[in-house]
């Protein structure tokens, strides 16, 4: 075990874990930040997506030892009051059905919009393609990303 100092959602956390422990399990099991979900465990579904230094990253395969100097944002860090444009757009577009994939979907969308404030349909499809929605709400996800982009311009 080793002690890791992690900067998550603007706060510093200490985690005494094995360096090979995936960030997902540190977040959920050690820091009680449970918004990030476990889906597949092999970085294929996107449910566990967080931002590491602003990049959408699959936390289920990211060892905590690689993150000591990183800035990490989880879905809880987008906004404590659900006022982030992506969160608002998700709500207004009624994206979630089961809701399981939504944290990862929102984090991927937020990373896209932080780099591209006016994404084309193709840009959205390319950014979101790796996030699986078991309920099939892809058209609403796409609409929500467009709406969030427009909200960010205001």
C-alpha positions, 0 to 999 in steps of 0.5 A: 500500500502507498499513500497517494495525494489526489486532486479531485473536483478541486479538493485534495484527497489521500488514498492509501491503496495499492498503486495498481488500483484503478481510479474507479475503485479508489473513487467509489470504495475509498473516497465515497465519490460514487457518481462514476459507475462501473460498467465493463471493467475493460474501458469499452463502455464509457460508464466510468469516464472522468476527466484527467487533466481535462481529457475524458479518461476511462477510470476503470483501467487507469492506475491510481499511481499514474495520477498523483500530479493530475487534476481529476474531475468526476461527474460530482465535480461538474457542478454541485447544483446541477447547473453545468450546461451539460447537466441542464441539457441532459435534464431538459432533453430527458436523456436518462432512462435507467441512468446508469451510463449518464455520468460517463456520457456527460463527462465525455460530452463536457470534455468535447465541449471544453475543446469544441464549443460548436461541434458538428454532428460528426464531431459529436458522433466521433466523441461519443461513439465509445459510450454505450447506452443500454437503453438506446437513447443515443438520439437524445444524447446527441440532442443534449450535446447540441443543447449544451453547446448552445447553453455554453455560448450564452 
